[in-house]
Amino acid sequence: MFAAPLDPTRRAFRLDRYPSLGPALAHAVHAHRSNPFLVLTDRGRVVVERTFREAAQEAGRLGAWLTARGVSPGDRLAIAMSNGPRWLEGALAGLGLGCVLVPLDARAEGAELARLLAHCGARALLTDGPVWRRLRDAPLTLEVVLVDGPLGDPSPGLGWDDALAGTRPAPWTPVVGERDAPAAIVYSSGTTGGRPKGCVLTHRSYLSQLEALATLYPLAEDDVYLSVLPTNHALDFMCGFLVPVLCGARVVHLRTLRPEWLVRACQDHGVTHLSAVPALLQALEGRLRERLDAHEGLAATGLRGVRALNAWLTRDRPRAAVSRALLAPVHRALGGRLSRIFAGGAFVPRDTARALYDLGLPVAIGYGLTEACAVVTVNDLRPFRDDTVGLPLPGTEVRIDGRGPDGVGEVVVRGPQVFQGYLDDPDLTRETIVDGWLRTGDLGVLDAAGHLRLVGRKKHMVVTAGGKNVYPEEVESRFDGLPAAEEHAVVAAHAVWPARPGDDERLLLVVRPRGSADGLVDGLVGEAARRARALPEHLRPAGLLVEPEPFPRTTSLKLRRDLLARGLGARARRDDVRALR
């Protein structure tokens, strides 16, 4: 299964001999059968522990139960439940039967879930009590439902424990599928409330992606991955399920994502890897910064010197042993083993990524989208760069179409991980895949080293009266770390209120402050104005608008800029804008 090592720290995974995901995972599960695999914790208490063998037995039992109810190869098996061992065991069971998995967001409203279940034509659903209580009054055409946890009353669903208690254990022996057959239908984060965008991803897509990521960033058998993102998220499905299975590593799930329990899990279980969206990275950096800022006098001066020394010693690549020796208190606070954080899903603040790296916590910044399985580019940390989203994965081509004078254009992608198309939507598929290239709608530039730097979304670009292209995401980065700001965003004024004759396309900085005191807000406006004055004129926000409510975001915490602008237009007046002078 493994080819000769690429270098002393990497091994090359060869998955081209497997026709589908099921047999590839079965090979790995058998090879690692005695290894600990799944752990579920609840506020520091271990609730469930499974070895690979035990997880395979549970998947076999579930597969036998589904088969007895007529679920067969090619049927669509939806999973809408919170992270945990049963999510992954359900996925193993589905892949073993040759089903097409449909991972759904467990936090979505019942009506939205029912709409997607109908759209994908799911025959069976694996879910949990909280989701089922939102779903049970919705019109459903499902033939098979299995619910983990309290069902509520009345309910036609079947309880997981009761149903499987009478099912004879069966071996988990996956059927052999075809590489170009659908493995999953994954709904992109922009689906909510609009046109359903079910991305059809094949076994070829997943196997190629899995091979590339496991080779670039292999997990050792004693590594521990902390599953923080929802498993229906493409990044966690890949990094928190497929890669750990292939490598024989352990996966830890939490029943709460409060920061103190996340840190406790790192300490208790010796977490080595996790994936995070920018909001989580910022929370982690803030927690560490609080610890560091508690030092005073000579201790604080010494700590700054040690951080600078660590940054210098790791300037070409991470050196875990060096960082842990120099910054032992920081690493002990996180269990002493955290060696890699994978980041993506939105723009990663450069200051946050750099601060964590300088503390010996390497952040591998990447870029991807559901239509490309999960990952298109990723930084290899040799050296660490906070200004790009890295190099294309092996076998992946990236080019920039329609480049302007600044080299910026639309990012288009070609590679084996690109999806087949949108479910039952040939028109949208033809718009998105042109001559074999996936049009991402993202704007970026390739530098001389082949690294991709993103600047924004094509649909968000603003053209000034002087003909300058402005990308709100790029302007936002200039206001990262704004004191007293809980969150901030940049929107075009014409997206908030209808443009008036003679209006230029102005930018607005929208800020949710940490409090409402006039002095606090005045100070925030003053600092924002100082930063704005340092920007070129075409990048300078014309004013600041205070928004007291949390910004609308997708389940992966991406900003819904359109909903934010729409909400501001309904609640705010032009007179509420504070000038940034």
Wavefront OBJ file of the C-alpha trace (Angstrom):
o trace
v 0.000 0.000 0.000
v 2.861 2.406 0.711
v 5.582 3.350 -1.731
v 9.144 4.206 -0.767
v 9.449 7.293 1.457
v 9.764 10.636 -0.289
v 12.058 11.911 2.460
v 12.776 10.926 6.080
v 9.627 12.657 7.349
v 7.172 11.694 4.615
v 5.824 8.507 3.103
v 4.010 8.313 -0.212
v 0.548 6.786 -0.142
v -0.470 4.991 -3.340
v -4.219 4.615 -3.699
v -4.420 4.229 -7.471
v -4.952 0.470 -7.217
v -8.194 0.881 -5.272
v -11.378 1.181 -7.339
v -13.311 3.011 -4.611
v -13.046 4.422 -1.109
v -14.527 1.407 0.701
v -11.767 -1.111 -0.129
v -9.032 1.477 0.515
v -10.420 2.264 3.966
v -11.023 -1.433 4.731
v -7.351 -2.171 4.019
v -6.293 0.604 6.398
v -8.775 -0.390 9.128
v -7.494 -3.973 9.043
v -3.863 -2.836 9.165
v -4.537 -0.635 12.216
v -7.232 -2.783 13.837
v -5.737 -2.690 17.356
v -5.086 1.061 17.362
v -7.358 3.411 19.313
v -9.518 5.243 16.797
v -12.530 7.139 18.148
v -12.944 9.083 21.377
v -15.967 11.131 22.445
v -15.595 13.443 25.432
v -18.120 15.506 27.356
v -16.606 18.287 29.479
v -13.464 16.346 30.220
v -15.162 12.967 30.683
v -14.595 10.208 28.120
v -18.009 8.929 26.969
v -17.033 6.567 24.126
v -13.780 4.892 23.091
v -13.361 2.625 20.078
v -10.471 0.824 18.428
v -10.441 0.482 14.656
v -11.668 -3.099 15.035
v -14.577 -2.031 17.261
v -15.549 0.800 14.925
v -15.543 -1.627 11.984
v -17.752 -4.021 13.960
v -20.239 -1.202 14.655
v -20.166 -0.206 10.981
v -20.797 -3.833 10.006
v -23.733 -4.086 12.413
v -25.226 -0.852 11.058
v -24.648 -2.007 7.490
v -26.497 -5.247 8.207
v -29.437 -3.305 9.687
v -29.607 -1.001 6.645
v -29.362 -3.929 4.230
v -32.237 -5.670 5.983
v -34.344 -2.592 5.256
v -33.564 -2.580 1.578
v -30.715 -0.052 1.437
v -28.405 -1.109 -1.384
v -25.461 0.113 -3.511
v -26.145 3.446 -5.204
v -28.792 4.534 -2.675
v -28.280 7.917 -1.069
v -27.584 7.804 2.654
v -27.869 11.172 4.403
v -26.082 11.892 7.683
v -27.264 14.860 9.760
v -25.914 14.596 13.276
v -23.429 16.204 15.630
v -19.774 15.184 15.509
v -19.025 11.899 17.193
v -18.054 8.262 16.684
v -21.454 7.355 15.248
v -21.052 9.930 12.476
v -17.868 8.202 11.307
v -19.239 4.701 11.857
v -22.281 5.685 9.796
v -20.022 6.915 7.010
v -18.026 3.657 7.102
v -21.262 1.671 6.956
v -22.534 3.690 3.989
v -19.285 3.429 2.058
v -19.187 -0.281 2.853
v -22.624 -0.759 1.291
v -21.668 1.279 -1.775
v -24.110 4.061 -0.881
v -23.689 7.685 -1.915
v -23.123 9.687 1.276
v -24.972 12.978 1.737
v -23.412 14.865 4.692
v -25.809 17.567 5.941
v -25.379 20.366 8.436
v -26.848 19.261 11.774
v -27.367 22.906 12.777
v -29.610 23.795 9.832
v -33.297 24.483 10.316
v -35.703 21.589 9.867
v -37.317 23.069 6.751
v -33.912 23.535 5.105
v -32.835 19.992 5.926
v -36.120 18.605 4.587
v -35.616 20.587 1.363
v -32.128 19.145 0.851
v -33.224 15.609 1.723
v -35.894 15.869 -0.953
v -33.499 17.432 -3.453
v -30.876 14.694 -3.129
v -33.467 11.886 -3.070
v -32.099 10.344 0.110
v -33.475 6.909 0.844
v -32.124 6.668 4.391
v -31.156 9.120 7.118
v -28.831 8.752 10.094
v -29.479 11.523 12.579
v -29.674 12.389 16.270
v -32.400 13.494 18.657
v -32.007 17.297 18.380
v -32.027 17.177 14.563
v -34.920 14.723 14.417
v -37.076 16.923 16.646
v -36.628 19.723 14.101
v -37.342 17.381 11.207
v -40.204 15.174 12.305
v -42.994 17.608 11.405
v -41.536 18.308 7.951
v -42.809 16.433 4.882
v -40.279 13.653 4.291
v -40.109 10.854 1.739
v -37.443 8.845 3.568
v -37.854 5.076 3.756
v -35.382 4.453 6.585
v -34.544 6.638 9.592
v -32.230 5.840 12.484
v -31.986 8.266 15.394
v -29.212 8.410 17.977
v -30.545 9.685 21.291
v -34.024 10.614 22.584
v -36.584 10.490 19.802
v -39.304 12.597 21.331
v -42.956 11.622 21.125
v -44.590 10.911 18.761
v -41.902 9.797 16.299
v -41.816 7.263 13.451
v -37.998 7.142 13.667
v -36.159 4.219 15.228
v -33.779 4.574 18.143
v -30.210 3.609 17.261
v -29.471 1.514 20.351
v -32.788 -0.341 20.317
v -32.672 -1.027 16.590
v -29.126 -2.346 16.511
v -29.438 -4.308 19.746
v -31.283 -7.060 17.877
v -29.010 -7.000 14.837
v -26.467 -9.788 14.593
v -22.912 -8.492 14.147
v -21.710 -8.716 10.565
v -18.217 -8.208 9.162
v -17.532 -4.843 7.594
v -16.569 -5.922 4.075
v -17.031 -3.004 1.667
v -18.383 -3.632 -1.806
v -16.091 -2.743 -4.695
v -17.278 0.329 -6.545
v -16.104 2.245 -9.593
v -13.706 5.186 -9.429
v -15.932 7.480 -11.473
v -19.121 6.625 -9.589
v -20.486 9.172 -7.085
v -19.133 8.741 -3.563
v -20.880 11.746 -1.988
v -23.212 14.641 -2.645
v -22.018 17.598 -0.610
v -23.993 20.826 -0.400
v -21.886 23.961 -0.589
v -22.114 26.495 2.205
v -23.872 29.009 -0.068
v -26.863 26.713 -0.497
v -28.876 27.873 2.528
v -32.177 29.458 1.525
v -31.311 29.601 -2.165
v -30.749 27.347 -5.123
v -29.596 23.905 -3.853
v -26.010 23.292 -4.935
v -25.314 19.611 -4.375
v -21.764 18.873 -5.495
v -21.404 15.344 -6.876
v -17.963 14.042 -5.889
v -16.624 10.731 -7.154
v -14.458 8.055 -5.575
v -11.689 9.254 -7.888
v -11.988 12.766 -6.431
v -11.646 11.556 -2.860
v -8.922 8.988 -3.496
v -6.740 11.504 -5.349
v -7.242 14.138 -2.671
v -6.648 11.654 0.141
v -3.450 10.390 -1.466
v -2.063 13.917 -1.927
v -2.890 15.200 1.564
v -1.783 12.075 3.409
v 1.531 12.208 1.557
v 2.112 15.914 2.193
v 0.925 15.842 5.809
v 0.893 12.226 7.012
v -0.349 11.366 10.473
v 1.600 8.879 12.575
v -0.228 6.084 14.354
v 0.203 7.837 17.709
v -1.063 11.174 16.381
v -4.350 12.574 17.662
v -6.657 14.722 15.535
v -9.137 16.970 17.352
v -12.348 17.222 15.317
v -13.616 20.768 15.810
v -15.317 21.640 12.527
v -18.602 19.868 11.722
v -17.830 16.574 9.970
v -20.171 17.495 7.108
v -17.669 20.278 6.338
v -15.457 19.142 3.440
v -12.228 19.909 5.335
v -13.129 17.910 8.451
v -14.560 15.030 6.387
v -11.166 14.735 4.726
v -8.798 15.604 7.599
v -10.911 14.328 10.494
v -12.134 11.103 8.900
v -10.450 9.863 5.733
v -6.826 10.827 6.535
v -6.879 9.444 10.125
v -8.377 6.152 8.902
v -5.736 5.806 6.207
v -2.926 6.599 8.653
v -4.244 4.720 11.698
v -4.473 7.854 13.873
v -6.935 8.687 16.643
v -9.843 11.141 16.361
v -11.203 12.998 19.395
v -14.699 14.553 19.317
v -16.063 17.065 21.821
v -19.665 17.588 22.871
v -18.931 21.234 23.572
v -16.676 23.667 21.712
v -16.228 26.171 24.510
v -12.565 27.282 24.476
v -11.763 25.978 27.949
v -12.883 22.449 27.043
v -11.062 22.571 23.737
v -7.838 23.387 25.599
v -8.650 20.674 28.158
v -9.058 18.123 25.350
v -5.642 19.076 23.964
v -4.141 18.516 27.396
v -5.982 15.285 28.231
v -5.574 13.525 24.898
v -2.256 14.841 23.612
v -3.774 16.407 20.502
v -1.272 16.781 17.664
v -3.423 18.098 14.786
v -6.590 20.069 14.243
v -8.326 22.002 11.486
v -9.689 25.454 12.147
v -11.498 28.319 10.522
v -10.098 31.843 11.105
v -12.506 32.643 13.963
v -11.224 29.659 15.947
v -7.605 30.574 15.208
v -8.199 34.072 16.509
v -9.828 32.699 19.667
v -6.866 30.372 20.243
v -4.357 33.146 19.672
v -6.308 35.436 22.000
v -6.278 32.838 24.766
v -2.525 32.340 24.435
v -1.959 36.079 24.278
v -3.802 36.501 27.591
v -1.397 34.047 29.193
v 1.610 35.819 27.724
v 0.382 39.300 28.640
v 0.075 38.199 32.266
v 3.887 38.270 32.518
v 5.446 41.534 33.644
v 8.853 43.153 33.895
v 11.876 40.976 33.175
v 9.709 37.917 32.593
v 7.817 39.695 29.820
v 11.043 40.989 28.277
v 12.586 37.519 28.392
v 9.508 35.968 26.825
v 9.590 38.432 23.946
v 13.236 37.543 23.371
v 12.514 33.816 23.396
v 9.670 34.268 20.910
v 11.965 36.242 18.614
v 14.645 33.550 18.926
v 12.137 30.820 18.099
v 10.916 32.805 15.074
v 14.502 33.102 13.834
v 15.340 29.430 14.387
v 12.191 28.293 12.566
v 12.383 30.786 9.715
v 12.972 28.062 7.084
v 10.710 25.306 8.496
v 9.020 24.246 11.753
v 11.258 22.684 14.409
v 8.915 21.202 16.986
v 11.572 20.142 19.488
v 13.184 23.579 19.472
v 9.888 25.432 19.894
v 8.699 23.173 22.706
v 11.983 23.615 24.574
v 12.064 27.401 24.195
v 8.353 28.001 24.805
v 7.544 25.127 27.151
v 4.805 26.951 29.156
v 2.842 27.753 25.981
v 3.054 24.207 24.680
v 2.264 22.627 28.042
v -0.938 24.688 28.132
v -2.001 22.862 24.946
v -0.881 19.401 25.997
v 2.675 19.655 24.695
v 2.058 17.794 21.406
v 0.133 20.149 19.110
v 2.291 20.255 15.987
v 0.045 21.307 13.108
v -3.047 23.426 12.549
v -4.723 23.315 9.141
v -6.535 26.549 8.355
v -8.932 27.533 5.619
v -12.585 28.228 4.915
v -12.101 32.025 4.775
v -9.321 34.617 4.768
v -6.850 33.788 7.543
v -5.581 36.949 9.303
v -1.859 37.171 8.647
v -1.068 38.535 12.108
v -2.864 35.612 13.761
v -1.114 32.979 11.646
v 2.268 34.618 12.202
v 1.749 34.955 15.960
v 0.879 31.265 16.294
v 3.799 30.197 14.116
v 6.234 32.262 16.162
v 4.970 30.405 19.240
v 5.847 27.111 17.587
v 2.308 26.284 16.437
v 2.593 25.986 12.634
v -0.518 27.002 10.712
v -0.707 25.373 7.294
v -2.888 27.826 5.376
v -4.778 26.326 2.482
v -7.488 27.072 -0.016
v -10.246 24.906 -1.324
v -13.915 24.663 -2.081
v -16.573 21.989 -1.955
v -16.517 21.702 -5.745
v -12.890 20.570 -5.507
v -13.440 17.972 -2.774
v -11.754 20.034 -0.056
v -8.290 21.371 -0.897
v -6.765 22.999 -3.983
v -3.628 24.589 -2.545
v -1.817 24.397 0.777
v 1.352 25.816 2.285
v 4.061 23.223 2.870
v 5.651 25.347 5.662
v 9.054 25.220 3.994
v 9.239 28.090 4.717
v 6.141 29.333 6.507
v 4.295 32.053 4.605
v 1.364 34.028 5.921
v 0.727 35.938 2.681
v -0.437 33.076 0.443
v -2.641 29.990 0.503
v 0.193 27.860 -0.800
v 1.037 25.722 -3.792
v -1.345 23.520 -5.799
v -1.585 19.926 -4.614
v 0.294 17.379 -6.737
v -1.732 16.662 -9.868
v -3.688 19.910 -9.532
v -3.388 22.780 -11.990
v -4.238 26.372 -11.083
v -4.273 29.292 -13.469
v -5.511 32.887 -13.396
v -8.017 33.900 -16.066
v -8.794 37.458 -17.171
v -5.796 38.985 -15.445
v -5.751 42.722 -15.000
v -2.691 45.006 -14.911
v -2.110 43.963 -11.297
v -2.038 40.279 -12.266
v -5.322 39.596 -10.489
v -7.930 37.450 -12.187
v -10.288 34.569 -11.562
v -8.792 31.422 -10.065
v -9.607 28.366 -12.207
v -8.700 24.811 -11.269
v -8.225 21.510 -13.059
v -7.442 18.209 -11.399
v -8.783 14.789 -10.424
v -10.489 16.160 -7.297
v -12.836 18.463 -9.250
v -16.474 17.443 -8.919
v -18.649 15.915 -11.655
v -21.178 18.728 -11.442
v -24.181 19.990 -9.509
v -26.905 17.459 -8.843
v -29.758 17.800 -11.382
v -28.503 21.213 -12.516
v -26.765 20.914 -15.912
v -27.028 24.636 -16.646
v -25.143 25.662 -13.493
v -22.649 22.860 -14.100
v -21.885 24.181 -17.612
v -21.372 27.673 -16.185
v -18.986 26.363 -13.525
v -16.938 23.768 -15.431
v -15.697 25.203 -18.732
v -13.418 23.113 -20.967
v -12.558 20.927 -17.967
v -11.623 23.903 -15.742
v -13.509 24.736 -12.559
v -14.338 28.437 -12.395
v -14.130 29.225 -8.676
v -15.422 32.798 -8.607
v -12.414 33.681 -6.415
v -9.915 36.328 -7.420
v -6.207 35.845 -6.939
v -2.707 36.107 -8.314
v 0.114 33.558 -8.704
v 3.519 34.745 -7.530
v 6.895 33.861 -9.030
v 7.208 30.827 -6.734
v 3.848 29.441 -7.877
v 2.060 30.317 -4.628
v -1.533 31.485 -4.858
v -2.549 34.701 -3.143
v -6.272 35.345 -2.839
v -7.666 38.862 -2.889
v -11.433 38.356 -2.796
v -14.570 37.096 -4.478
v -15.358 38.147 -8.019
v -18.925 39.078 -7.100
v -17.704 41.334 -4.255
v -15.264 43.408 -6.326
v -15.905 47.157 -6.339
v -14.799 49.401 -9.227
v -14.112 52.987 -8.178
v -14.860 56.068 -10.282
v -11.155 56.137 -11.148
v -11.342 52.624 -12.561
v -9.528 50.940 -9.676
v -10.529 47.409 -8.663
v -11.029 47.100 -4.919
v -11.490 43.827 -3.055
v -13.303 44.184 0.283
v -11.532 41.135 1.739
v -8.140 42.737 1.103
v -9.192 45.996 2.784
v -10.560 44.074 5.783
v -7.130 42.613 6.478
v -5.802 46.139 7.131
v -8.171 46.383 10.106
v -7.417 43.001 11.693
v -6.839 43.308 15.424
v -8.797 46.548 15.694
v -8.999 47.217 19.458
v -12.457 46.822 21.036
v -13.838 45.240 17.838
v -15.546 41.858 18.156
v -15.712 41.511 14.365
v -15.423 43.740 11.331
v -16.158 43.679 7.619
v -15.978 45.926 4.570
v -18.994 46.338 2.293
v -19.811 48.559 -0.651
v -22.148 51.394 0.300
v -24.283 50.768 -2.786
v -24.919 47.214 -1.516
v -26.424 48.715 1.657
v -28.461 51.591 0.186
v -29.472 52.261 -3.432
v -26.911 54.397 -5.227
v -27.908 58.019 -5.858
v -27.036 59.948 -9.034
v -23.401 61.011 -8.943
v -22.468 58.634 -6.111
v -19.069 56.994 -6.293
v -18.764 53.368 -5.171
v -17.711 53.991 -1.580
v -16.535 51.430 0.949
v -17.911 51.173 4.473
v -16.142 49.597 7.436
v -18.734 47.774 9.528
v -17.740 46.994 13.120
v -19.405 45.123 15.955
v -17.817 46.568 19.103
v -17.203 44.605 22.301
v -19.321 47.076 24.244
v -21.633 50.024 23.758
v -19.982 52.756 25.843
v -19.606 56.009 23.886
v -15.947 56.325 24.852
v -15.185 52.820 23.652
v -16.887 53.396 20.308
v -15.223 56.804 19.899
v -11.819 55.219 20.531
v -12.571 52.506 18.021
v -13.532 55.092 15.394
v -10.343 57.032 16.093
v -8.108 53.985 15.614
v -9.997 52.963 12.467
v -9.534 56.489 11.077
v -5.805 56.344 11.791
v -5.484 53.089 9.876
v -7.682 54.344 7.043
v -5.486 57.413 6.541
v -2.478 55.123 6.021
v -4.169 53.389 3.079
v -4.064 54.435 -0.567
v -7.063 56.603 -1.345
v -8.906 53.987 -3.424
v -8.683 51.458 -0.553
v -9.802 53.895 2.139
v -13.252 53.271 3.663
v -15.314 56.434 3.561
v -16.893 55.792 6.922
v -17.596 53.404 9.767
v -20.951 51.906 10.638
v -21.544 50.332 14.032
v -23.529 47.075 13.954
v -24.479 45.741 17.398
v -25.709 42.348 16.160
v -23.454 39.364 15.290
v -22.630 39.212 11.593
v -24.461 36.565 9.533
v -22.187 33.646 8.720
v -22.337 30.208 7.157
v -21.969 27.129 9.325
v -18.242 27.151 8.506
v -18.177 30.778 9.791
v -17.696 32.434 6.406
v -19.131 35.924 6.318
v -22.412 36.265 4.426
v -21.558 39.694 3.047
v -24.794 39.914 1.057
v -26.955 39.269 4.132
v -24.919 41.709 6.218
v -25.386 44.489 3.650
v -29.098 43.704 3.314
v -29.600 43.771 7.070
v -27.742 47.062 7.393
v -29.900 48.585 4.682
v -33.022 47.652 6.629
v -31.789 48.888 10.036
v -29.307 51.702 9.465
v -29.481 55.163 7.904
v -26.869 57.002 5.889
v -26.615 59.490 8.761
v -25.401 56.703 11.057
v -22.111 56.464 9.167
v -19.181 58.000 11.079
v -16.623 59.651 8.831
v -13.064 58.299 8.957
v -10.924 61.410 8.667
l 1 2 3 4 5 6 7 8 9 10 11 12 13 14 15 16 17 18 19 20 21 22 23 24 25 26 27 28 29 30 31 32 33 34 35 36 37 38 39 40 41 42 43 44 45 46 47 48 49 50 51 52 53 54 55 56 57 58 59 60 61 62 63 64 65 66 67 68 69 70 71 72 73 74 75 76 77 78 79 80 81 82 83 84 85 86 87 88 89 90 91 92 93 94 95 96 97 98 99 100 101 102 103 104 105 106 107 108 109 110 111 112 113 114 115 116 117 118 119 120 121 122 123 124 125 126 127 128 129 130 131 132 133 134 135 136 137 138 139 140 141 142 143 144 145 146 147 148 149 150 151 152 153 154 155 156 157 158 159 160 161 162 163 164 165 166 167 168 169 170 171 172 173 174 175 176 177 178 179 180 181 182 183 184 185 186 187 188 189 190 191 192 193 194 195 196 197 198 199 200 201 202 203 204 205 206 207 208 209 210 211 212 213 214 215 216 217 218 219 220 221 222 223 224 225 226 227 228 229 230 231 232 233 234 235 236 237 238 239 240 241 242 243 244 245 246 247 248 249 250 251 252 253 254 255 256 257 258 259 260 261 262 263 264 265 266 267 268 269 270 271 272 273 274 275 276 277 278 279 280 281 282 283 284 285 286 287 288 289 290 291 292 293 294 295 296 297 298 299 300 301 302 303 304 305 306 307 308 309 310 311 312 313 314 315 316 317 318 319 320 321 322 323 324 325 326 327 328 329 330 331 332 333 334 335 336 337 338 339 340 341 342 343 344 345 346 347 348 349 350 351 352 353 354 355 356 357 358 359 360 361 362 363 364 365 366 367 368 369 370 371 372 373 374 375 376 377 378 379 380 381 382 383 384 385 386 387 388 389 390 391 392 393 394 395 396 397 398 399 400 401 402 403 404 405 406 407 408 409 410 411 412 413 414 415 416 417 418 419 420 421 422 423 424 425 426 427 428 429 430 431 432 433 434 435 436 437 438 439 440 441 442 443 444 445 446 447 448 449 450 451 452 453 454 455 456 457 458 459 460 461 462 463 464 465 466 467 468 469 470 471 472 473 474 475 476 477 478 479 480 481 482 483 484 485 486 487 488 489 490 491 492 493 494 495 496 497 498 499 500 501 502 503 504 505 506 507 508 509 510 511 512 513 514 515 516 517 518 519 520 521 522 523 524 525 526 527 528 529 530 531 532 533 534 535 536 537 538 539 540 541 542 543 544 545 546 547 548 549 550 551 552 553 554 555 556 557 558 559 560 561 562 563 564 565 566 567 568 569 570 571 572 573 574 575 576 577 578 579 580 581
